[in-house]
Amino acid sequence: MIAGTGSSLQGRDDILIHAPARILWQLISDSHELPSWGPPVKSVEVLTNAADAEKLGTARKVQAEFGQKSGYFLEHRVEHVDGRKIAYLIDEDNFGISRLLSRPGFSLELEPKGDQATRVIFSFFHDPRGVKGRIMNPLIKLQQRRNRLAALGSLKRRAEEIARLQAKK
């Protein structure tokens, strides 16, 4: 089980990014940055006081597009280790995930590798719901892996671009 979620790990991928952890933390911890690196994400609305920094319990609505289907996820942060790790639980969606999965969510963890590189670990967790969920789980895990790899690649490009721009200053 993943801390704060109560569900089982279903997949994990990682990537080495040539950028300091502080740049990556800004990208993953500030929900408003998500559209700049999350491939399917179109917009994010943080559902708490705008003056407050995001923290454990922060809720957000993520508008996304998968293929021709547009929809949303309502999520809340279930783990927050400043500068190191965040995890979200998906409370509601209109993509149909909740019909097949119980307690779906994900985490992003940062492992600094010196001053200018960071390993990012992206994990997805859930429990299959019912017979259909158990039957579909291998396909869901495969699709989630594709999504994780695309997100990690996009995060790498964005973070390394920021690091290059900051190095030129």
Secondary structure in CASP SS format (residue, H / E / C, confidence):
PFRMAT SS
TARGET T0000
AUTHOR 0000-0000-0000
METHOD secondary structure of the structure
MODEL  1
M C 1.00
I C 1.00
A C 1.00
G C 1.00
T C 1.00
G C 1.00
S C 1.00
S E 1.00
L E 1.00
Q E 1.00
G E 1.00
R E 1.00
D E 1.00
D E 1.00
I E 1.00
L E 1.00
I E 1.00
H C 1.00
A C 1.00
P C 1.00
A H 1.00
R H 1.00
I H 1.00
L H 1.00
W H 1.00
Q H 1.00
L H 1.00
I H 1.00
S H 1.00
D C 1.00
S H 1.00
H H 1.00
E H 1.00
L H 1.00
P H 1.00
S H 1.00
W H 1.00
G C 1.00
P C 1.00
P C 1.00
V E 1.00
K E 1.00
S E 1.00
V E 1.00
E E 1.00
V E 1.00
L C 1.00
T C 1.00
N C 1.00
A C 1.00
A C 1.00
D C 1.00
A C 1.00
E C 1.00
K C 1.00
L C 1.00
G C 1.00
T C 1.00
A E 1.00
R E 1.00
K E 1.00
V E 1.00
Q E 1.00
A E 1.00
E E 1.00
F E 1.00
G C 1.00
Q C 1.00
K E 1.00
S E 1.00
G E 1.00
Y E 1.00
F E 1.00
L E 1.00
E E 1.00
H E 1.00
R E 1.00
V E 1.00
E E 1.00
H E 1.00
V E 1.00
D C 1.00
G C 1.00
R C 1.00
K E 1.00
I E 1.00
A E 1.00
Y E 1.00
L E 1.00
I E 1.00
D E 1.00
E E 1.00
D E 1.00
N C 1.00
F C 1.00
G C 1.00
I H 1.00
S H 1.00
R H 1.00
L H 1.00
L E 1.00
S E 1.00
R E 1.00
P E 1.00
G E 1.00
F E 1.00
S E 1.00
L E 1.00
E E 1.00
L E 1.00
E E 1.00
P E 1.00
K C 1.00
G C 1.00
D C 1.00
Q C 1.00
A C 1.00
T E 1.00
R E 1.00
V E 1.00
I E 1.00
F E 1.00
S E 1.00
F E 1.00
F E 1.00
H E 1.00
D E 1.00
P E 1.00
R C 1.00
G H 1.00
V H 1.00
K H 1.00
G H 1.00
R H 1.00
I H 1.00
M H 1.00
N H 1.00
P H 1.00
L H 1.00
I H 1.00
K H 1.00
L H 1.00
Q H 1.00
Q H 1.00
R H 1.00
R H 1.00
N H 1.00
R H 1.00
L H 1.00
A H 1.00
A H 1.00
L H 1.00
G H 1.00
S H 1.00
L H 1.00
K H 1.00
R H 1.00
R H 1.00
A H 1.00
E H 1.00
E H 1.00
I H 1.00
A H 1.00
R H 1.00
L H 1.00
Q H 1.00
A H 1.00
K H 1.00
K C 1.00
END
